[in-house]
Amino acid sequence: MDSASPKPPLVHPDVIILGGGLVGTTLAVALATHGIASVVVDPADPAVTLAPAFDGRASAVASASGRMLDAIGVGARLSGKGCAIAAIRVSDGLESGRLDFVPDAEDGALGTMYENRILRRTLFEAASNAPLIDLRMKTRAVDVVRGVAGVVATLDDGSTIAAPLLVAAEGRNSPTREAAGIAVARWRYAHAAIVGAFHHERPHGNTAYEIFYPGGPFALLPLPDDDIGHRSAIVWTVAGGDAAGMMKLGDRGFLAEASKRMGGFLGTLSAPSPRASYPLGFHHAARVTADRLALVGDAGHGIHPIAGQGLNLGFRDVATLAEVLVEGKRLGLDLGDAALLARYQRWRGLDTLMVAAATDTLTRLFGVPGKAASAARRFGISAVNAIPPLKDRFMAEARGEAGDLPKLLQGVTV
């Protein structure tokens, strides 16, 4: 910058959020709903992330997470754009013995499936229209200083932002987490996930299927019908060495392989979406806070997609941090106060660890090969299916309703 040019104005929001993905933007909207201003900094180009074409990626939003979206005004914008998950069916391969999660009619759906592009666009529009949110897209923080008095971030456009608190929502490779020196436990699974969607001859009945194979689970997730017909999304876990070959298959070959995994119960498959593949791994930060810093979403934890809880864990972070900050502001506290961050750490630390451990255990348990292991799994599945209290516990986890729920996950503002 020319030394004679005036300095960009110093911006003073309540919170700086680095990362404008699904979790970071939801946090900004949740805070704005309660009168807390934020600047969201993200290097992504909206022309790319908000492209209208379906890219094959979809997410399950648990019923508790859906109540939060309703409470912050996003749910109404999503109305009619998702597919309710009315039931979940779990099986060990295509063998006999299964576990059916079917809630009582008065309890409502277990969750809702949305295409990621719809979630991204809806949240982006909500944030763009919120007076207390300043979106800085196609922008990076080139220097961040967390000091005793607050946080100062210098952006690559030359502007400077100061706030009491910094939130890292940058994903699993968060540079802010690394710069803070927060230790992370991590490992790779010998698997990759293939995600996409396709159409099928028979209706899915709003049912999600989780079919476990030694090579990894095959998840089939209901999407709304379109002009072509019935369709579902898939999250297909394959051996890491097989992923490249699966991605190179033509549409006909790919659908044939998928049909084998499904046993043909939805009839002929057709019209697949674009598909993507990514290696699977686990990571868990030792802490989700540091001086004037809070981590949310994949910046703090990343789990196997075996139970479809990754995004919902991030939404639970959002609901918890929003409640902590809103109550702190009402008390007149500095939003970067150590006591507030300690409360967030206590509230989220155990829950994220328990969910991470559970998904890792399931991944390893269902990955044991052999007929004896398969028989033991089928016995366990049948036993859970026959014990209502245990089954209800699993359904509560699927809904995101277990544990000490923040107010937003109960569907009320703080």
Wavefront OBJ file of the C-alpha trace (Angstrom):
o trace
v 0.000 0.000 0.000
v 1.199 3.547 -0.762
v 2.418 5.084 2.474
v 0.472 8.271 1.633
v -2.819 6.364 1.393
v -5.127 6.568 4.411
v -5.314 3.466 6.573
v -8.434 1.364 6.241
v -10.871 1.971 9.110
v -10.511 -0.192 12.201
v -13.574 -2.393 12.620
v -14.733 -3.364 16.106
v -17.229 -6.261 16.024
v -17.947 -8.420 19.053
v -16.453 -11.543 17.425
v -14.138 -12.337 14.521
v -15.001 -15.644 12.827
v -12.359 -17.156 10.568
v -14.169 -19.529 8.220
v -17.485 -19.014 6.460
v -18.530 -22.611 5.871
v -21.728 -24.156 7.202
v -20.660 -24.002 10.853
v -18.996 -20.578 10.808
v -21.900 -18.915 8.994
v -24.468 -20.575 11.262
v -22.600 -19.218 14.280
v -22.637 -15.709 12.813
v -26.402 -15.901 12.205
v -27.048 -17.336 15.681
v -25.045 -14.529 17.298
v -26.706 -11.848 15.173
v -30.118 -13.169 16.226
v -29.102 -12.307 19.790
v -27.588 -8.899 19.042
v -23.924 -9.910 18.781
v -22.019 -8.530 15.789
v -19.386 -10.496 13.887
v -17.040 -10.219 10.950
v -16.753 -13.472 8.968
v -13.521 -13.882 7.013
v -13.308 -16.596 4.365
v -11.082 -17.041 1.280
v -13.760 -18.900 -0.723
v -15.318 -17.380 -3.819
v -19.143 -17.333 -3.513
v -19.398 -17.807 -7.272
v -17.915 -21.270 -6.714
v -19.385 -22.287 -3.363
v -22.878 -21.094 -4.306
v -22.939 -22.618 -7.802
v -26.485 -23.790 -8.590
v -25.574 -27.275 -9.861
v -25.820 -30.207 -7.438
v -22.297 -31.426 -6.645
v -23.400 -34.697 -5.028
v -22.811 -33.595 -1.450
v -25.605 -33.756 1.112
v -25.862 -33.656 4.905
v -28.187 -35.008 7.563
v -29.375 -32.293 9.938
v -30.523 -33.928 13.184
v -33.860 -32.855 14.610
v -32.209 -30.879 17.447
v -30.018 -29.044 14.940
v -33.127 -28.352 12.884
v -34.760 -26.734 15.907
v -31.766 -24.414 16.203
v -32.060 -23.427 12.542
v -35.734 -22.685 13.161
v -34.927 -20.573 16.217
v -32.431 -18.393 14.326
v -34.744 -17.882 11.357
v -32.998 -20.183 8.890
v -35.462 -23.071 9.113
v -38.222 -21.099 7.380
v -35.873 -20.432 4.453
v -35.181 -24.177 4.177
v -38.840 -25.199 4.320
v -39.712 -27.704 1.603
v -36.105 -28.028 0.400
v -35.102 -31.144 2.362
v -36.270 -34.700 2.901
v -37.360 -35.850 6.346
v -35.627 -38.937 7.746
v -38.590 -40.868 9.143
v -36.646 -44.049 9.914
v -33.127 -45.494 9.986
v -32.406 -49.131 9.162
v -29.089 -50.684 10.190
v -27.853 -54.087 9.002
v -24.675 -56.133 8.803
v -24.361 -56.558 5.060
v -27.484 -58.017 3.498
v -27.731 -60.777 6.085
v -30.812 -61.360 8.233
v -31.132 -59.362 11.420
v -31.526 -55.617 11.382
v -32.070 -52.634 13.639
v -34.941 -50.290 12.771
v -35.154 -46.853 14.353
v -38.730 -45.666 13.832
v -39.862 -42.860 16.154
v -43.419 -42.499 17.370
v -45.545 -40.307 15.119
v -45.831 -37.550 17.732
v -42.033 -37.351 18.047
v -41.510 -36.278 14.446
v -38.662 -37.136 12.092
v -35.173 -38.081 13.245
v -33.706 -35.389 11.034
v -33.731 -33.924 7.542
v -31.456 -34.478 4.537
v -30.396 -31.382 2.597
v -28.140 -30.913 -0.382
v -25.103 -28.984 0.854
v -25.507 -26.385 -1.876
v -28.960 -25.522 -0.493
v -27.618 -25.217 3.053
v -24.713 -23.056 1.853
v -26.897 -20.701 -0.177
v -29.568 -20.381 2.502
v -27.063 -19.577 5.234
v -25.157 -17.175 2.967
v -28.351 -15.276 2.157
v -29.332 -15.140 5.837
v -25.900 -13.802 6.776
v -25.839 -11.313 3.901
v -29.169 -9.873 5.030
v -28.231 -9.621 8.714
v -27.157 -6.073 9.695
v -24.854 -7.395 12.438
v -22.844 -9.664 10.095
v -20.031 -8.357 7.921
v -19.086 -11.053 5.375
v -15.562 -10.700 4.019
v -15.416 -13.310 1.253
v -12.360 -13.912 -0.963
v -10.335 -12.559 1.962
v -7.723 -14.039 4.295
v -6.292 -13.066 7.661
v -2.573 -12.584 7.148
v -1.766 -11.703 10.743
v -3.669 -12.346 13.961
v -2.548 -11.146 17.385
v -4.365 -12.367 20.486
v -3.383 -10.115 23.348
v -4.455 -9.311 26.876
v -6.774 -6.547 25.697
v -8.278 -8.308 22.690
v -7.691 -9.720 19.206
v -6.436 -7.786 16.189
v -6.598 -9.355 12.735
v -4.991 -7.881 9.640
v -6.565 -9.008 6.373
v -4.966 -9.390 2.962
v -6.937 -6.394 1.682
v -5.068 -4.215 4.175
v -7.958 -3.748 6.580
v -7.690 -4.343 10.304
v -10.333 -5.761 12.643
v -10.299 -5.705 16.440
v -12.601 -7.723 18.695
v -12.648 -9.334 22.138
v -12.856 -12.896 20.738
v -11.594 -14.936 17.803
v -13.449 -18.043 16.624
v -11.726 -20.564 14.362
v -14.173 -22.308 12.003
v -11.629 -23.092 9.304
v -12.032 -26.861 9.138
v -9.846 -29.781 10.084
v -6.595 -28.163 8.954
v -7.229 -24.976 10.932
v -4.098 -22.783 10.825
v -5.420 -20.792 13.787
v -5.554 -23.924 15.940
v -2.016 -24.822 14.914
v -0.750 -21.289 15.608
v -2.309 -21.479 19.078
v -0.263 -24.607 19.800
v -3.301 -26.725 20.644
v -2.351 -30.410 20.602
v -4.395 -32.680 18.335
v -4.772 -36.463 18.442
v -5.142 -37.734 14.899
v -4.939 -40.829 12.775
v -5.939 -42.053 9.346
v -8.312 -44.876 8.633
v -7.389 -47.199 5.784
v -10.532 -46.031 4.040
v -11.877 -43.337 1.768
v -15.429 -42.087 1.380
v -17.174 -41.749 -1.947
v -20.082 -39.337 -1.867
v -22.720 -38.639 -4.464
v -26.332 -39.381 -5.306
v -28.409 -41.298 -7.822
v -31.990 -41.977 -8.809
v -33.767 -45.259 -8.157
v -36.860 -47.022 -9.399
v -38.656 -47.501 -6.067
v -39.394 -44.856 -3.410
v -37.107 -44.746 -0.380
v -39.976 -44.195 2.053
v -37.991 -41.459 3.833
v -35.720 -44.180 5.225
v -31.957 -43.929 5.704
v -30.029 -47.190 5.372
v -26.689 -48.006 6.977
v -25.351 -51.278 5.578
v -22.113 -52.422 7.178
v -19.486 -54.354 5.261
v -15.951 -55.317 6.390
v -14.626 -52.820 3.842
v -16.699 -50.051 5.408
v -20.308 -48.881 5.712
v -22.555 -48.093 2.779
v -24.994 -45.334 3.783
v -28.027 -44.560 1.656
v -29.751 -41.303 2.609
v -33.135 -40.069 1.330
v -33.368 -36.922 -0.795
v -36.489 -35.198 -2.139
v -37.807 -36.482 -5.455
v -37.034 -34.297 -8.465
v -38.202 -34.109 -12.080
v -36.503 -37.418 -12.880
v -37.913 -39.352 -9.927
v -36.841 -40.890 -6.622
v -33.300 -40.258 -5.428
v -30.934 -40.829 -2.525
v -27.481 -39.674 -1.497
v -24.724 -42.129 -0.636
v -21.698 -42.111 1.611
v -19.802 -45.213 0.529
v -16.729 -46.197 2.530
v -14.198 -48.206 0.535
v -10.640 -49.411 1.113
v -8.281 -46.516 0.539
v -6.536 -48.310 -2.313
v -9.823 -48.854 -4.135
v -11.056 -45.260 -4.129
v -9.185 -44.109 -7.230
v -10.467 -47.053 -9.240
v -14.027 -46.493 -8.077
v -13.808 -42.848 -9.083
v -12.606 -43.815 -12.556
v -15.572 -46.092 -13.182
v -18.098 -44.894 -15.714
v -21.626 -44.207 -14.523
v -22.891 -47.625 -15.604
v -20.129 -49.478 -13.765
v -20.488 -47.344 -10.668
v -24.240 -47.897 -10.477
v -23.746 -51.640 -10.974
v -21.360 -51.775 -8.012
v -23.736 -49.710 -5.871
v -26.647 -51.970 -6.780
v -24.672 -54.994 -5.551
v -24.145 -53.345 -2.174
v -27.849 -52.590 -1.931
v -29.133 -55.960 -3.063
v -31.397 -54.187 -5.532
v -34.062 -53.321 -2.939
v -34.705 -49.902 -4.512
v -34.861 -51.268 -8.033
v -32.894 -50.007 -11.012
v -30.425 -47.184 -10.372
v -29.947 -44.335 -12.829
v -28.866 -40.724 -13.448
v -26.031 -40.408 -10.922
v -24.792 -37.027 -9.736
v -21.143 -35.984 -9.830
v -19.251 -37.884 -7.156
v -16.301 -37.017 -4.967
v -13.865 -38.926 -2.784
v -11.841 -38.009 0.273
v -9.624 -39.955 2.693
v -11.090 -40.689 6.116
v -9.390 -39.752 9.331
v -9.948 -38.885 12.966
v -8.748 -35.837 14.839
v -9.616 -34.392 18.203
v -8.167 -31.222 19.718
v -7.002 -31.474 23.323
v -8.854 -28.222 23.995
v -11.402 -26.168 22.092
v -10.246 -22.895 23.662
v -7.114 -20.832 24.208
v -6.564 -17.201 25.191
v -9.356 -15.248 23.466
v -9.934 -18.148 21.071
v -12.681 -20.739 20.606
v -12.744 -23.590 18.096
v -15.948 -24.766 16.429
v -16.734 -27.566 13.997
v -13.961 -29.483 12.308
v -11.356 -27.077 13.697
v -11.887 -28.873 17.004
v -12.916 -32.386 15.987
v -13.259 -34.607 12.961
v -14.912 -38.029 13.015
v -15.718 -40.918 10.707
v -19.009 -40.349 8.803
v -20.299 -43.723 10.057
v -23.112 -42.101 12.066
v -23.569 -38.909 10.057
v -22.858 -36.710 13.092
v -19.995 -34.519 11.864
v -22.027 -31.438 10.894
v -24.333 -31.877 13.877
v -21.372 -31.847 16.260
v -20.433 -28.502 14.733
v -23.990 -27.226 15.182
v -23.834 -28.272 18.842
v -20.657 -26.196 19.167
v -22.539 -23.251 17.655
v -25.505 -23.561 20.013
v -23.253 -23.885 23.066
v -20.882 -21.039 22.208
v -23.794 -18.758 21.290
v -25.441 -19.384 24.673
v -22.214 -18.796 26.573
v -21.507 -15.536 24.737
v -25.064 -14.192 24.879
v -25.287 -14.779 28.621
v -21.829 -13.270 29.067
v -22.798 -10.141 27.161
v -25.941 -9.744 29.282
v -23.742 -9.801 32.355
v -21.507 -7.152 30.836
v -18.504 -9.458 30.546
v -15.700 -9.224 28.020
v -16.605 -11.860 25.390
v -13.037 -13.136 25.464
v -13.141 -13.557 29.245
v -11.366 -16.698 30.427
v -14.328 -17.749 32.576
v -16.675 -17.716 29.569
v -14.273 -19.755 27.480
v -13.778 -22.195 30.355
v -17.538 -22.754 30.442
v -17.550 -23.485 26.699
v -14.633 -25.879 27.152
v -16.378 -27.790 29.942
v -19.676 -27.984 28.058
v -18.244 -29.183 24.755
v -15.075 -31.027 25.727
v -16.667 -34.193 27.094
v -19.484 -34.417 24.545
v -17.207 -34.183 21.522
v -14.816 -36.745 23.033
v -17.644 -39.206 23.759
v -19.111 -38.955 20.246
v -15.664 -39.223 18.668
v -14.826 -42.312 20.727
v -18.180 -43.935 19.924
v -17.845 -43.465 16.165
v -14.263 -44.696 16.217
v -15.316 -47.815 18.146
v -18.171 -48.525 15.719
v -15.829 -48.105 12.769
v -13.404 -50.663 14.172
v -16.099 -53.060 15.407
v -17.925 -53.269 12.089
v -14.666 -53.499 10.185
v -13.648 -56.845 11.737
v -13.805 -59.478 8.958
v -14.995 -63.052 9.245
v -18.222 -64.990 9.734
v -17.876 -65.147 13.516
v -17.541 -61.360 13.778
v -20.498 -60.884 11.435
v -22.639 -63.270 13.513
v -21.733 -61.387 16.686
v -22.665 -58.066 15.082
v -26.016 -59.418 13.895
v -26.715 -60.726 17.384
v -25.913 -57.312 18.854
v -28.096 -55.522 16.311
v -31.012 -57.845 17.030
v -30.536 -57.424 20.790
v -30.659 -53.615 20.579
v -33.733 -53.884 18.369
v -35.455 -55.931 21.087
v -34.602 -53.659 24.056
v -36.732 -50.469 23.892
v -34.757 -48.355 26.433
v -31.464 -49.046 24.660
v -33.062 -48.403 21.282
v -34.509 -45.116 22.554
v -31.043 -44.086 23.706
v -29.645 -44.634 20.222
v -32.527 -42.649 18.709
v -31.855 -39.772 21.099
v -28.242 -39.731 19.910
v -29.373 -39.759 16.275
v -31.678 -36.810 16.962
v -28.877 -34.919 18.715
v -30.960 -34.768 21.884
v -28.655 -36.555 24.325
v -26.786 -34.756 27.078
v -27.050 -31.198 28.407
v -28.672 -29.380 25.482
v -28.132 -25.660 24.892
v -31.340 -23.646 24.511
v -31.017 -23.274 20.729
v -31.038 -27.047 20.295
v -34.265 -27.062 22.279
v -35.721 -24.636 19.748
v -35.716 -21.483 21.883
v -33.520 -18.403 21.776
v -31.188 -17.739 24.679
l 1 2 3 4 5 6 7 8 9 10 11 12 13 14 15 16 17 18 19 20 21 22 23 24 25 26 27 28 29 30 31 32 33 34 35 36 37 38 39 40 41 42 43 44 45 46 47 48 49 50 51 52 53 54 55 56 57 58 59 60 61 62 63 64 65 66 67 68 69 70 71 72 73 74 75 76 77 78 79 80 81 82 83 84 85 86 87 88 89 90 91 92 93 94 95 96 97 98 99 100 101 102 103 104 105 106 107 108 109 110 111 112 113 114 115 116 117 118 119 120 121 122 123 124 125 126 127 128 129 130 131 132 133 134 135 136 137 138 139 140 141 142 143 144 145 146 147 148 149 150 151 152 153 154 155 156 157 158 159 160 161 162 163 164 165 166 167 168 169 170 171 172 173 174 175 176 177 178 179 180 181 182 183 184 185 186 187 188 189 190 191 192 193 194 195 196 197 198 199 200 201 202 203 204 205 206 207 208 209 210 211 212 213 214 215 216 217 218 219 220 221 222 223 224 225 226 227 228 229 230 231 232 233 234 235 236 237 238 239 240 241 242 243 244 245 246 247 248 249 250 251 252 253 254 255 256 257 258 259 260 261 262 263 264 265 266 267 268 269 270 271 272 273 274 275 276 277 278 279 280 281 282 283 284 285 286 287 288 289 290 291 292 293 294 295 296 297 298 299 300 301 302 303 304 305 306 307 308 309 310 311 312 313 314 315 316 317 318 319 320 321 322 323 324 325 326 327 328 329 330 331 332 333 334 335 336 337 338 339 340 341 342 343 344 345 346 347 348 349 350 351 352 353 354 355 356 357 358 359 360 361 362 363 364 365 366 367 368 369 370 371 372 373 374 375 376 377 378 379 380 381 382 383 384 385 386 387 388 389 390 391 392 393 394 395 396 397 398 399 400 401 402 403 404 405 406 407 408 409 410 411 412 413 414
